[in-house]
Amino acid sequence: MPKVANTVRSRPVAALIQAARDPISRSPKVTSGLSSPPAGATCSPPATSGCRGCDTSQARAGSAAQSGQHVEFWALDRRSNCLEDHTGTQAALRTGSLDTATGYYFGGAEIDGRRFAGYAEGAATAWLRDQGLAQTLRDQYDLLRLELPDAGVRKRKVLCGGHSLGGFLTGYFAGWDFDGDPATTADTGDNQCGGYFALDSVVRPGLGLRGFELPDVPAPLAGALEQLSLRLDTALPVLRFPAVINPETTNLLALAGLAARLSPDGVNDLVRRLPDNLNITATLRTLLSRDAAAFLTGIPDARTLQASNEAVLGALLDDNSQPLGFLQASAGFPAGGPVAPKDFPLPDALARSPLALGFFGNAPKVSPARHHPDTVYRWLDHNELHSTAAPFTDPGSEVTSIAQLARDLCEPPLDFTEWYFPSRLALDLQQRTAPSVTAHHLYPDLLTDRPVLTVQGSGGLPLPESGSRRETRITLPGYNHLDVLTAAHPASDGAPEPVAVQLAAFATA
C-alpha cells in the first residue's frame, strides 16, 4: 500500500493529488497542502523534472480559493525516488553551510554515520524494470482508494491532472480498467475523478507535441516492439544520458538551488566545489556555452565566470539562458556585466523559429560576455528588472521568483528534480497499442465526458489538442514550462497568481 504523510483529516472541498517523487521506501509517498481542484480530491501523475515545485505552487492555489473553503493538493512520489539520497542537502539546510552538502556528495564526508554511496546503477536499479505505466497508474489508484474509500466522494471531489508528463499519464489513467474486466467498471480511472487538469500539458494518452505526432504501431507489430523495448529497459532501466540528464546532473540542480537558498549573493559557492569530471564539464558546456566554438574548446570556461549563486541558478534554468524548453522558467535577468546573444546549441533565430517546434522556448538567449575577476554577475529577480534587460526581456515576461525557485529545488519534503527516471515509463507512454497497455486501457473515449482545465504558458511546450469536448484552455503570457508550477504568488503587480486563481476556481466551482 502507498505510504502517506500529512493526509486528509477531514473531507475537503477539493484535493489535488499530483504524483511527485521522493519516497523513503519502494512505496509512493504523498504529502498534502492547501491547493485547488473542483470539489473533491485531485490526482496528478509526476512529470520528468518538477515535483516539489508542483507541491508548492499548487498548494498556493488553496490560498486563492474563495470563502475559506478547504482544498488540498496531494503530491505522489514515484517509487524510483526511493533510490535518492538527500542526506547532504537536508543536513546543509540545518547547518546553513553548503560545505555540509558538497562534502557529503563530493568529498566522502560522513553525516550521522552515513556516507554517500554514489549514484545507483547495475543491480541497485534493476527493479526499475517494473516501474512502468501500469505500476505508476496502479499506485495512484491505490492511494485514492486508501485515502478516500467512499467511491462517491472520489467521483465528486477528486480532480486528476498534472504538469508536463503528468497530463499524458492522466490521459491513460482516465481510460484505465484496473482489473482488466470490461464487465466491472467501478475500478476504471474515470470513476475515481470528477474532472481533469493539465499544466503546460494536455490530458490525453500517449506523448505528442503540436505538429509532431508519432503514429500508433500496428497491432500485429506492437507485441514484438514491446518485447524489444523490455529488453532495452532491462539493459538501461534509468533514463541516463552521458550529460545534462542523469542522476548526477539532476542532483546538481538541487545543489544549485541550495547554494542560492543559503547564500543568494555568495560568489561561485557551488561552481568552485564541483567535481572535475566529463559529465559535469559536458553539462556545463552544453547549457552555458555562448556558441559552438566555446562548446568545443571550453574557452571561456564557465567555471571561471564570477557570478552570484542566484545568477548561477538563473543561468541554469532561466528562459534567457537555459536552451531546453522543458527546463525553462522566467525568473529574472543577469546584471553586473555585459551580455551577448547566445547561439548554442542552435543559432537563436533558428531556435525560436517554427522549425524548432518549440523545443527551445521562445525567449531570446543571452550569455555573459566578460570573464574577468573584477566582473561579478548578479541576478535581478522577476520584480527587479530595469532597462539593462531590454531588448531581451521585460517585466511582463518574468513571473517566477528566483528565491522561491531555489527553495523549490532543495527543500523537503519533496525534491524538484528526479534522479532516476524509469526508462520503462518513457517507453510505455508512446506504445498505446502494446499488449500490456491495451489489456487495461479499455476506455480511451471517457476523457470527453468530464470537465478539463488546461493552463499553458505562452513560452511553454507546443501542445496538441486534447480531444475533450469540455476543455477550457487558458494561455498565460510570459509563462514558460516551469512557470506554471513556480510563478510568484502574488504576482509582481500584487495580483493573485493566475494559475492558482484558475485552479482554485476550477476546484470550487
URWO-V464744 format. One record per backbone hydrogen bond with DSSP energy under -0.5 kcal/mol. CO is the residue of the C=O (numbers start at 1). NH is the residue of the N-H. If there is no record, write none. Layout:
co,nh
CO,NH
CO,NH
This chain:
co,nh
2,4
3,30
10,12
13,40
14,72
15,42
15,159
16,18
16,74
17,19
17,44
17,161
18,76
20,78
21,415
25,27
28,3
29,77
30,5
31,75
33,73
34,62
40,15
40,158
42,17
43,161
44,19
48,418
49,51
50,47
51,54
51,55
52,56
53,57
54,58
55,59
56,60
57,61
58,61
59,62
59,63
60,63
60,64
61,64
61,65
62,65
65,68
66,69
69,71
70,13
70,14
71,35
72,16
73,33
74,18
74,76
75,31
75,77
76,20
78,23
78,81
79,82
80,83
81,84
84,86
86,90
87,91
88,92
89,93
90,94
91,95
92,96
92,97
97,100
97,101
98,101
98,102
99,103
100,104
101,105
102,106
102,107
103,107
103,109
104,108
104,116
109,116
111,114
114,111
121,124
122,125
122,126
123,126
125,128
126,129
127,130
128,131
130,132
132,136
133,137
134,138
135,139
136,140
137,141
138,142
139,143
140,144
141,145
142,146
143,147
144,148
149,151
150,154
151,155
152,156
153,157
154,158
157,15
158,42
158,194
158,195
159,17
160,197
162,199
163,166
164,167
164,168
165,169
166,45
166,170
167,171
167,204
168,172
169,173
170,174
171,175
172,175
173,176
174,190
175,442
175,443
176,178
176,189
177,180
180,182
181,184
183,185
185,188
187,178
188,191
189,192
190,193
194,451
195,160
196,453
197,162
198,200
198,455
199,164
202,204
209,212
212,209
218,221
218,222
219,223
221,225
222,226
223,227
224,228
225,229
226,230
227,231
228,232
229,233
230,234
231,235
232,236
237,423
238,240
243,245
244,246
245,241
246,250
247,251
248,252
249,253
250,254
251,255
252,256
253,257
254,258
255,259
256,260
257,261
258,262
259,263
263,266
264,310
266,268
266,309
268,272
270,273
270,274
271,274
275,277
277,281
278,282
279,283
280,284
281,285
282,286
283,287
284,288
285,289
290,343
291,295
292,296
293,297
294,298
301,304
302,305
305,307
306,377
307,268
308,312
309,313
310,314
311,315
312,316
313,317
314,318
317,329
318,321
318,322
320,366
323,325
324,327
325,328
325,481
328,482
328,483
329,319
329,331
330,399
330,400
333,380
335,378
338,369
340,367
347,350
347,351
348,352
350,353
353,356
353,358
354,357
356,359
358,361
359,325
365,342
367,340
370,372
372,375
374,376
375,377
377,308
378,335
379,381
380,333
381,384
386,389
387,390
389,392
389,393
392,364
394,397
395,398
397,399
399,488
401,405
402,406
403,407
404,408
405,409
406,410
407,410
407,411
409,416
415,52
417,419
419,421
421,239
422,426
423,427
424,428
425,429
426,430
427,430
428,431
430,432
431,434
434,437
434,438
435,439
437,440
437,441
440,177
440,442
443,446
444,447
445,448
446,449
447,450
451,196
452,454
452,472
453,198
453,455
454,456
454,474
455,200
456,476
457,460
461,463
462,210
468,471
470,452
471,473
472,454
474,456
475,477
476,458
476,479
479,459
480,484
482,485
482,486
483,487
486,401
491,494
495,491
497,501
498,502
499,503
500,504
501,505
502,506
503,507
504,508
505,509
507,39
